[in-house]
């Protein structure tokens, strides 16, 4: 589990993984909370949905407003929950450990 955490956090520590929302990345000792995740979902979830719509269009699927909006909703919800259960989980696990280690440090 620790190896997977290191791998996932290496990915989330990289600026390219946050582009174009690098400014939303919290410090390593702060959680990726729901508000941060909602903000990045507005970019990456919509992007995932746009790719899905493009794939549907290229495969000859008839697109209407309902289908596009449903794909947008599913893309955003899918991104939110998958990110929450993977990258945010491991980020928050490390953040908790970093906060704990700072509390345990002796004061001068």
Contact map, one row per residue, 1 for C-alpha under 8 A:
111110000000000000000000000000000000000000000000000000000000000000000000000000000000000000000000000000000000
111111000000000000000000000000000000000000000000000000000000000000000000000000000000000000000000000000000000
111111100000000000000000000000000000000000000000000000000000000000000000000000000000000000000000000000000000
111111110000000000000000000000000000000000000000000000000000000000000000000000000000000000000000000000000000
111111111000000000000000000000000000000000000000000000000000000000000000000000000000000001100000000000000000
011111111100000000000000000000000000000000000000000000000000000000000000000000000000000000000000000000000000
001111111110000000000000000000000000000000000000000000000000000000000000000000000000000000000000000000000000
000111111111000000000000000000000000000000000000000000000000000000000000000000000000011001100000000000000000
000011111111100000000000000000000000000000000000000000000000000000000000000000000000001001100000000000000000
000001111111110000000000000000000000000000000000000000000000000000000000000000000000000000000000000000000000
000000111111110010000000000000000000000000000000000000000000000000000000000000000000000000000000000000000000
000000011111111011000000000000000000000000000000000000000000000000000000000000000000001000100000000000000000
000000001111111010000000000000000000000000000000000000000000000000000000000000000000000000000000000000000000
000000000111111111000000000000000000000000000000000000000000000000000000000000000000000000000000000000000000
000000000001111111100100000000000000000000000000000000000000000000000000000000000000000000000000000000000000
000000000000011111100000000000000000000000000000000000000000000000000000000000000000000000000000000000000000
000000000011111111100000000000000000000000000000000000000000000000000000000000000000000000000000000000000000
000000000001011111111100100000000000000000000000000000000000000000000000000000000000000000000000000000000000
000000000000001111111100000000000000000000000000000000000000000000000000000000000000000000000000000000000000
000000000000000001111100000000000000000000000000000000000000000000000000000000000000000000000000000000000000
000000000000000001111111100000000000000100000000000000000000000000000000000000000000000000000000000000000000
000000000000001001111111100000000000000000000000000000000000000000000000000000000000000000000000000000000000
000000000000000000001111100000000000000000000000000000000000000000000000000000000000000000000000000000000000
000000000000000000001111110000000001001100000000000000000000000000000000000000000000000000000000000000000000
000000000000000001001111111000010001000000000000000000000000000000000000000000000000000000000000000000000000
000000000000000000000001111111110000000000000000000000000000000000000000000000000000000000000000000000000000
000000000000000000000000111111000000000000000000000000000000000000000000000000000000000000000000000000000000
000000000000000000000000011111100000000000000000000000000000000000000000000000000000000000100110010000000000
000000000000000000000000011111100000000000000000000000000000000000000000000000000000000000000111111000000000
000000000000000000000000011111110000000000000000000000000000000000000000000000000000000000010011000000000000
000000000000000000000000010111111000000000000000000000000000000000000000000000000000000100110011000000000000
000000000000000000000000110001111101100000000000000000000000000000000000000000000000000100110000000000000000
000000000000000000000000000000111111100000000000000000000000000000000000000000000000000000000000000000000000
000000000000000000000000000000011111110000000000000000000000000000000000000000000000000000000000000000000000
000000000000000000000000000000001111111000000000000000000000000000000000000000000000000000000000000000000000
000000000000000000000001100000011111111100000000000000000000000000000000000000000000000000000000000000000000
000000000000000000000000000000011111111110000000000000000000000000000000000000010001000000000000000000000000
000000000000000000000000000000000111111111000000000000000000000000000000000000010000000000000000000000000000
000000000000000000000001000000000011111111100000000000000000000000000000000000000000000000000000000000000000
000000000000000000001001000000000001111111111000000000000000000000000000000000000000000000000000000000000000
000000000000000000000000000000000000111111111100000000000000000000000000000100110000000000000000000000000000
000000000000000000000000000000000000011111111100000000000000000000000000000100000000000000000000000000000000
000000000000000000000000000000000000001111111110000000000000000000000000000000000000000000000000000000000000
000000000000000000000000000000000000000111111111000000000000000000000000000100100000000000000000000000000000
000000000000000000000000000000000000000111111111100000000000000000000001001111110000000000000000000000000000
000000000000000000000000000000000000000011111111110000000000000000000001001100000000000000000000000000000000
000000000000000000000000000000000000000000111111111000000000000000000000000000000000000000000000000000000000
000000000000000000000000000000000000000000011111111100000000000000000000001100100000000000000000000000000000
000000000000000000000000000000000000000000001111111110000000000000000011111100000000000000000000000000000000
000000000000000000000000000000000000000000000111111111000000000000000001000000000000000000000000000000000000
000000000000000000000000000000000000000000000011111111100000000000000000000000000000000000000000000000000000
000000000000000000000000000000000000000000000001111111110000000000000010001000000000000000000000000000000000
000000000000000000000000000000000000000000000000111111111000000000010010000000000000000000000000000000000000
000000000000000000000000000000000000000000000000011111111100000000000000000000000000000000000000000000000000
000000000000000000000000000000000000000000000000001111111110000000000000000000000000000000000000000000000000
000000000000000000000000000000000000000000000000000111111111111000000000000000000000000000000000000000000000
000000000000000000000000000000000000000000000000000011111111111000000000000000000000000000000000000000000000
000000000000000000000000000000000000000000000000000001111111100000000000000000000000000000000000000000000000
000000000000000000000000000000000000000000000000000000111111100000000000000000000000000000000000000000000000
000000000000000000000000000000000000000000000000000000011111110000000000000000000000000000000000000000000000
000000000000000000000000000000000000000000000000000000011111111000000000000000000000000000000000000000000000
000000000000000000000000000000000000000000000000000000011001111100000000000000000000000000000000000000000000
000000000000000000000000000000000000000000000000000000011000111110110000000000000000000000000000000000000000
000000000000000000000000000000000000000000000000000000000000011111110000000000000000000000000000000000000000
000000000000000000000000000000000000000000000000000000000000001111111000000000000000000000000000000000000000
000000000000000000000000000000000000000000000000000000000000000111111100000000000000000000000000000000000000
000000000000000000000000000000000000000000000000000000000000001111111110000000000000000000000000000000000000
000000000000000000000000000000000000000000000000000010000000001111111111000000000000000000000000000000000000
000000000000000000000000000000000000000000000000000000000000000011111111100000000000000000000000000000000000
000000000000000000000000000000000000000000000000000000000000000001111111110000000000000000000000000000000000
000000000000000000000000000000000000000000000000100110000000000000111111111000000000000000000000000000000000
000000000000000000000000000000000000000000001100110000000000000000011111111100000000000000000000000000000000
000000000000000000000000000000000000000000000000100000000000000000001111111110000000000000000000000000000000
000000000000000000000000000000000000000000000000100000000000000000000111111111000000000000000000000000000000
000000000000000000000000000000000000000000001101100100000000000000000011111111100000000000000000000000000000
000000000000000000000000000000000000000011011101100000000000000000000001111111110000000000000000000000000000
000000000000000000000000000000000000000000001000000000000000000000000000111111111000000000000000000000000000
000000000000000000000000000000000000000000001000000000000000000000000000011111111100000000000000000000000000
000000000000000000000000000000000000000010011001000000000000000000000000001111111110000000000000000000000000
000000000000000000000000000000000000110010001000000000000000000000000000000111111111000000000000000000000000
000000000000000000000000000000000000000000000000000000000000000000000000000011111111100000000000000000000000
000000000000000000000000000000000000000000000000000000000000000000000000000001111111110000000000000000000000
000000000000000000000000000000000000000000000000000000000000000000000000000000111111111100000000000000000000
000000000000000000000000000000000000100000000000000000000000000000000000000000011111111110000000000000000000
000000000000000000000000000000000000000000000000000000000000000000000000000000001111111110000000000000000000
000000010000000000000000000000000000000000000000000000000000000000000000000000000111111111000000000000000000
000000011001000000000000000000000000000000000000000000000000000000000000000000000011111111100000000000000000
000000000000000000000000000000110000000000000000000000000000000000000000000000000011111111110000000000000000
000000000000000000000000000000000000000000000000000000000000000000000000000000000001111111111000000000000000
000010011000000000000000000000000000000000000000000000000000000000000000000000000000011111111100000000000000
000010011001000000000000000100110000000000000000000000000000000000000000000000000000001111111110000000000000
000000000000000000000000000001110000000000000000000000000000000000000000000000000000000111111111000000000000
000000000000000000000000000000000000000000000000000000000000000000000000000000000000000011111111100000000000
000000000000000000000000000110000000000000000000000000000000000000000000000000000000000001111111110000000000
000000000000000000000000000111100000000000000000000000000000000000000000000000000000000000111111111000000000
000000000000000000000000000011100000000000000000000000000000000000000000000000000000000000011111111100000000
000000000000000000000000000010000000000000000000000000000000000000000000000000000000000000001111111110000000
000000000000000000000000000110000000000000000000000000000000000000000000000000000000000000000111111111000000
000000000000000000000000000010000000000000000000000000000000000000000000000000000000000000000011111111100000
000000000000000000000000000000000000000000000000000000000000000000000000000000000000000000000001111111110000
000000000000000000000000000000000000000000000000000000000000000000000000000000000000000000000000111111111000
000000000000000000000000000000000000000000000000000000000000000000000000000000000000000000000000011111111000
000000000000000000000000000000000000000000000000000000000000000000000000000000000000000000000000001111111000
000000000000000000000000000000000000000000000000000000000000000000000000000000000000000000000000000111111100
000000000000000000000000000000000000000000000000000000000000000000000000000000000000000000000000000011111110
000000000000000000000000000000000000000000000000000000000000000000000000000000000000000000000000000000011111
000000000000000000000000000000000000000000000000000000000000000000000000000000000000000000000000000000001111
000000000000000000000000000000000000000000000000000000000000000000000000000000000000000000000000000000000111
